[in-house]
Amino acid sequence: MTSEGLAPPEAFGRLADATRLDVLRELDAAQERSVSFSDLRARVGVDDSGQFNYHLSRLRPHFAEKGADGYRLTAAGRQVVRAVAAGRFTADVSFDAFEHESRCHRCETSLRVSYRDERLLFQCPACDHEVLDVGFPASGARERTPEQVVDAFARFSYHRVAGARDGVCPDCWGPTDGRVTDRVPPAVDEPAAVVFECAVCEGVVVVSFGGLAVYDNRVRRFHRDHCVDPNDGYYWERPQCLSGEYTAVESADPWRVTVEFPLDDEVCRGRFDGSDLVTVDVER
């Protein structure tokens, strides 16, 4: 399979015009139906047909395509419309620190959460610990209360990890591949973590071994067997996700890591071979 694309400066240059953005909006409003040249020109409000044809030529074939019945939006064009509508490049949202119901995985104190410059900061006031400092798009914070923003972030994080783990980039839907890295985020108190990298956009999703294991169906079944709902709480409340307390590195070349989940008088152990969770055993 071959693919050809515009260089980023060229792509952004073709979109740097209000009329062309209006064209994309009108094609999006047509909901997959083709729109003729004359109808589209009337909707956008451009009198000069030659000038309008030039604008369309700058959008074809990457953002709009021409067929027998008229013009339609491409997948790339639809992403542009959604990004502009969501304020991905223009929104400015923030809120001051407030006390959230989630608790520090070290001392069980309620965390304080703030949002600024598209980053969520989770801090523990008792042990003066920065639990998380993570990026979250402003579009996810718009039209939501601070409490709703935190809940949205939790779901956002789950879907990013799940998609990357299953081989689909959460940003561009390209293929991802996992590997172990010793360059871990500051919030993860472990010697290594798993990084999923996209072969198309080169975006990365970094997650701890425990952060991967908690979503495994075998680990979740172990929790349910002990009357613990695996969906209760937030991932940053689980020490396996951010702390090395329950993570043991057995080998660094090749990487072999074990994560433990003790409940009652039993221990569930997830064993990783590289970035793959290969076995889950329960010791009674």
Secondary structure, DSSP 8 states (H G I E B T S, - for coil): -------HHHHHHHH--HHHHHHHHHHHHTTT--B-HHHHHHHHT---HHHHHHHHHHHTTTTEEEETTEEEE-HHHHHHHHHHHHTTTT----EEEEEEEEE-TTT--EEEEEEETTEEEEEETTTTEEEEEEE--HHHHTTS-HHHHHHHHHHHHHHHHHHHHTTB-TTT--BEEEEEES---TT-BSS-EEEEEETTT--EEEE-HHHHHTTSHHHHHHHHHTT--TTSS-GGGSHHHHBSTTEEEEEETTEEEEEEEEETTEEEEEEEETTEEEEEEEE-
